[in-house]
Amino acid sequence: MAIVKMKRLRAIALAPKRDDLLLELQRLGCVELSAQDDYREDAALEGRYSPDHGDVTESQAARGLFRDAIAVLDHWAPKKAPMLAPRPTASVDQLLDKADDAPLRELAGELVRCNDKLKSLASDESREKLRIETLLPWKDCPLPLDSPGTAHVAALFGTLPVGADVDTLSQEFMKELDGAVQLDEVSVDSSARYVSIIYLRNDTETVLRLLREHGFMSPAFGDAKGTAQEGIAAAEAALKSCAEQREEVLRQITLLGEQRDRLQLAYDRAEQVAARAEAAEKLLRGEHTLLLSGWCPAEREAEVAKLFDKYDCAYEFLEPEKDEYPEVPVKLKSGRISRALQTVTDMYSLPAYGTVDPNPLMAPFFIFFYGMMMADMGYGILMIVACLLVLKKKKPANTNFWELFLWCGISTFLWGILTAGFFGDAATQIYQMYHPDVDLAGKTIWFWQPVIDPLNKALELLIGSLALGVIQIFTGMAVSIHLKVKQGEVMSAIMDEVAWYVIFAAGGIGFLTGQMKIAAIVIIVVLVISGAYGKKGFGMVTGIFGSLYSHVTGYFSDILSYSRLMALMLAGAVIAQVFNKLGAITGGIVGFLIISILGNALNLGLNLLGCYVHDMRLQCLEFFGRFYQDGGKRFEPLAIKTNYVDIDNH
């Protein structure tokens, strides 16, 4: 995989052919249009050209209508599709055919109206349920809750605190009003006492004063008519009506759901229209012509030129200047294995244009390290089978993630052969359950000593992990040398990376040959020259010690980070063996299988995530830190991009 060479594209087209030209560019899918914000600074363009205005609002509204309609179906009438079912396919002509747009917009509008009706019914149901809840404590009250009373008698309903003494209040009414008040306790619950009061209108002021003294509060009956029983019955009838209407609306949505595939295709079609409208806003429009600017892969220059010739355009392709590199979009050219690592690069950042694509360099390390940390034949087989099923049956539009785990599964399986691990030591435990007298003497059920034994050879494994770290860091340093030489920074490459190559080589050779004095002299000389380079006076001294401190601590911590390769391999093996041992304690194959399967499933899940995270850390920090220049802007051409259907190009 490499960074695709880009060219700046500038063109003048006839304004009436704008829509046809944009459609052809979208079909071609290799031109990224750029906004031309600097046209005001060009005296030749000022007053003659202005930003074009596509039908963005209208196209986005259409896309939003179909999106909302599909959301209604997904919520109220979800489609049950097989887990690995692939997305439906359509040709480009089918996708762009607008013949069904009008009826499908009406259908989408009907679904949105159905959803609005359901929301309205839900609001009505909530209101009626609240009314029932409010009236329920008054169901035994025979008086109409909306009774206006008579010319001389009034009725009042309300609540008293649950601790209020109704008898005391009745006595106070008797004392002050000579018993011309009737106080009835309708019901009581954990929060209040519900009471009705019938009194003479002339005594209103006294009645209200006494009630306030006892914490009386008036309820909110709303527009309730008649007695509480009648109000509850009316609310229940309203709820029944809402339920019937809901069922009818849901039946209608289910019936309209048969058009789901057409609506999804219409949404993807509206997505293409909106993309062209948004692209049109990046053009400059004059009285008769359009100005177009953008980027195109150099390898597809001939195709774009042929299209522009077809529409009688004047155009030119320009090599980007070095100061334009930050603006140049980045597209990576995929290889079979390295394209899978695009998943990792996407989570980090794209490389800057004019630098190096890290994926081919990272691929062998990432896949090798992942398999080393998992290191189990059983886990590897499961990963391989799962990824192949998804790739063959589901056929996802972006296969990078699944291809990455397919390669990692193969690596896991191969490392499992070296460690003789198959769901930990499951096979060995099963064998010994039925042959307890057989002494395997550290061997596995395969009756061979593992080539790499993480439990008994942890120190050797740690040394190997650190050695792999040195190899990857040295690879990153070599890439950094290449980039610096390419950019004309030869001395910087010599004083930074080459100098430390010499230092490490001198130390290693001195240790192996016993000539440490000579090695020390070489190291000191190289440190002095590289640390003092480019500095003067006392700065040379600080440069030497600063370089020594930063490089030694940096290399030491980076190399030590690779100990996680050993740690995760060891942890995974131990966890699997612990669960297998617990299963074997049951003494029966059923108990063993239950405990072992559950334990290994947990171990597999933890390792799938853990190994991925730690592998990413080694690549993004220890490896990328040596050479990687990020900040690339993704190449996003005007192209056909779908959400629900796959395009059949055959």
C-alpha positions, -999 to +999 in steps of 0.1 A: +000+000+000+013+034-009+000+070-009-016+077-043-001+106-062-026+134-066-029+162-092-046+195-088-075+198-113-089+231-126-116+233-153-140+257-170-174+241-180-205+254-197-231+264-170-261+247-186-243+213-185-236+216-147-260+188-136-250+164-163-213+170-156-217+165-119-237+133-125-209+119-147-182+129-122-202+111-095-204+080-116-166+082-122-160+087-085-124+100-086-126+138-083-128+156-050-141+191-056-127+220-035-144+251-023-129+282-040-129+307-012-101+328-026-119+339-058-126+373-042-089+380-042-086+374-080-093+407-098-101+387-130-129+369-113-143+396-091-178+406-103-179+379-130-182+348-109-199+340-076-205+308-057-230+285-073-261+275-054-274+240-058-307+227-045-292+217-012-322+225+010-346+206-012-324+176-017-316+174+020-353+176+028-360+147+005-332+127+021-345+135+055-381+124+046-369+090+035-346+087+065-375+095+089-398+070+071-372+042+074-368+051+111-405+047+116-404+012+100-373+002+120-391+012+152-426-001+147-422-028+121-385-040+123-375-065+097-361-098+109-333-107+086-307-135+090-276-123+109-253-129+080-277-118+052-259-096+027-273-062+017-295-061-014-278-051-047-287-026-074-272-013-106-261+023-109-290+029-133-315+015-109-301+036-081-303+068-101-337+061-118-361+088-105-393+072-119-406+061-085-396+092-066-431+109-065-451+078-052-423+069-028-423+104-013-460+101-008-455+067+009-427+081+031-449+111+040-477+086+050-453+068+073-443+100+089-479+110+094-486+076+109-458+081+134-471+116+143-505+100+149-490+074+172-473+102+191-506+120+194-523+089+206-495+083+232-501+118+245-539+112+247-533+079+265-510+096+290-536+123+297-564+097+302-543+076+325-535+106+345-572+115+347-580+080+360-552+082+385-566+116+397-602+104+399-596+069+414-595+081+451-629+098+445-647+068+429-669+063+460-680+099+461-717+101+449-715+138+443-708+153+408-673+167+409-683+196+387-714+204+407-721+242+409-742+237+440-774+257+446-781+294+454-775+287+491-754+255+493-719+248+479-698+217+476-661+215+480-637+187+473-600+184+484-573+166+504-561+168+539-527+156+551-527+119+560-521+128+596-550+153+599-577+145+624-611+146+606-631+143+638-614+174+653-621+193+621-658+182+622-660+194+658-646+228+649-672+231+621-699+221+647-686+247+672-683+277+649-711+269+624-736+251+646-733+219+625-743+236+592-715+217+574-713+181+562-677+167+561-673+132+546-640+113+542-643+096+508-610+076+510-575+077+524-541+064+512-505+067+522-503+103+510-536+121+518-572+120+530-598+127+504-628+147+517-659+163+505-675+193+523-711+206+518-717+240+534-738+271+533-724+298+509-727+324+536-702+304+557-676+302+529-650+324+546-652+305+579-651+271+561-620+280+540-602+294+571-607+262+591-597+240+562-565+260+556-556+256+593-557+218+588-537+218+555-565+215+530-557+215+493-580+216+463-575+189+437-572+195+399-600+176+383-595+193+349-626+190+327-641+160+345-679+159+342-703+142+366-692+118+393-657+103+396-671+069+385-685+085+354-652+103+347-632+070+352-656+053+328-652+080+302-614+079+305-614+041+301-635+044+270-611+070+256-582+046+263-599+018+245-605+041+216-568+051+216-558+014+216-581+006+187-567+035+167-532+025+176-537-010+163-551+004+131-522+027+126-497-001+134-514-023+108-511+004+083-474+008+091-469-029+088-486-029+054-464+000+043-434-019+056-436-042+026-421-012+006-391-010+029-366-020+002-379+006-022-377+032+005-342+023+013-332+025-024-350+059-026-330+071+004-297+061-013-309+078-044-317+110-024-282+107-009-267+109-043-288+139-053-278+157-021-242+149-026-243+165-061-262+196-047-235+200-020-208+196-046-225+223-068-220+248-040-182+244-045-184+257-080-181+293-092-208+304-116-206+331-142-231+341-169-223+312-192-196+292-175-186+274-144-152+273-126-143+240-111-113+231-088-104+199-071-081+169-068-078+138-089-055+107-086-028+109-112-035+073-123-070+083-133-061+116-151-069+101-185-105+091-175-112+126-162-097+142-192-119+121-215-150+131-195-141+168-197-135+165-235-170+150-238-185+182-222-163+206-241-145+218-210-112+236-208-090+219-181-055+214-167-039+190-143-011+204-121+015+188-098+009+201-063+037+223-049+054+213-017+037+242+002+003+227-010+009+193+005-012+200+037-041+207+014-037+176-008-061+148+001-047+114+009-057+081-007-040+049+001-034+023-025-045-011-011-025-043-011-041-077-002-027-079+033-018-043+041-052-029+033-066-047+064-044-024+085-063+006+072-086+000+102-058+008+126-046+038+106-081+052+105-083+051+143-050+070+145-046+094+117-039+093+080-003+100+070+005+134+056+008+137+018+043+133+006+054+110+034+052+072+038+022+049+041+027+030+074+004+001+066+028-022+046+054-017+073+030-022+102+012-052+088+037-080+095+044-067+130+007-062+139-004-096+127+027-114+142+023-097+175-015-103+178-010-140+171+018-142+196-004-127+224-034-149+216-013-181+208-041-207+207-051-231+179-087-232+191-091-194+193-074-191+160-098-215+143-129-197+158-115-163+145-108-177+110-143-194+107-161-163+120-143-139+097-148-161+066-185-165+074-189-127+076-169-121+044-186-148+024-222-145+037-226-109+049-203-094+023-197-061+041-190-030+020-158-024+040-140-056+046-108-042+062-118-050+098-128-086+091-098-092+069-075-079+097-090-104+122-088-131+096-050-126+093-047-123+130-067-155+134-043-173+111-013-159+131-030-170+163-035-205+150+002-208+139+014-195+173-010-220+189+009-248+171+042-235+186+027-234+221+006-266+217-024-247+230-059-257+220-084-239+242-056-238+267-048-274+278-084-287+273-074-318+253-048-327+279-073-323+308-099-345+290-073-372+283-061-373+319-097-375+332-099-409+315-063-419+319-053-406+353-024-430+356-006-417+325+022-392+333+025-368+304+055-352+321+049-317+309+038-328+275+004-321+259-022-344+245-003-341+212+026-359+230+052-334+221+069-307+241+057-272+231+083-252+211+074-222+232+061-229+267+048-196+282+043-211+317+078-227+321+099-205+298+087-170+308+122-155+310+131-167+275+098-154+262+104-120+278+138-118+261+123-127+228+096-101+232+121-074+239+142-086+209+111-082+187+107-047+200+142-039+191+136-051+156+105-031+151+121+001+166+151-003+143+127-007+114+110+026+123+144+042+126+153+030+091+121+045+077+130+077+094+164+077+077+148+072+043+123+101+048+150+125+060+174+116+031+145+120+007+138+155+022+175+165+020+181+162+058+210+139+055+230+152+085+199+150+107+195+113+098+231+106+105+232+124+139+199+110+151+192+075+138+226+064+122+244+075+154+223+053+176+226+024+152+263+027+157+259+030+195+237-001+197+260-021+174+291-011+193+275-021+226+264-054+212+296-063+195+316-052+226+295-074+248+298-105+226+335-101+220+345-089+254+360-057+240+339-034+261+366-007+264+368-002+227+330-002+225+328+024+253+352+047+234+332+044+202+300+051+221+314+081+238+328+096+206+295+091+187+275+106+216+297+137+217+296+142+180+258+136+176+248+155+208+270+185+200+260+187+164+245+221+155+253+237+189+278+262+201+296+269+234+280+255+265+251+244+244+273+216+232+276+202+267+239+204+275+232+190+240+253+159+247+237+152+281+202+160+269+206+137+239+220+110+261+191+113+287+163+116+262+175+088+239+184+063+266+152+067+286+132+068+254+147+036+239+146+018+273+109+026+279+099+018+243+117-015+242+104-024+277+068-018+264+072-050+243+071-071+274+034-070+271+037-096+243+050-120+269+025-108+296-006-113+275+005-147+261+011-158+296-021-144+310-042-160+283-026-194+288-030-193+326-067-182+325-076-210+300-058-236+321-075-224+353-109-229+338-100-262+323-087-274+357-119-263+374-139-282+348-117-313+353-124-312+391-160-321+384-149-355+372-174-356+344-172-346+307-205-326+309-193-305+339-159-301+323-174-289+290-198-264+307-171-248+328-144-249+301-166-235+274-178-206+296-143-199+308-127-201+274-155-179+259-147-152+285-110-156+279-114-153+242-136-122+245-111-105+268-081-114+246-098-103+214-101-068+228-070-068+250-046-080+223-061-055+198-057-026+222-021-035+232-011-042+197-024-008+186-005+008+214+028-007+202+022+004+167+009+039+174+033+049+201+065+028+199+066+023+161+049+054+147+068+076+170+100+069+150+089+081+116+052+087+112+039+121+101+002+123+106-024+149+097-034+137+063-068+148+050-089+119+036-096+119-001-134+122-004-144+123-041-178+130-054-189+094-058-218+070-054-220+061-017-248+040-003-262+030+031-287+003+023-278-013-011-245-025-027-238-014-062-235-042-087-209-031-113-212-062-134 
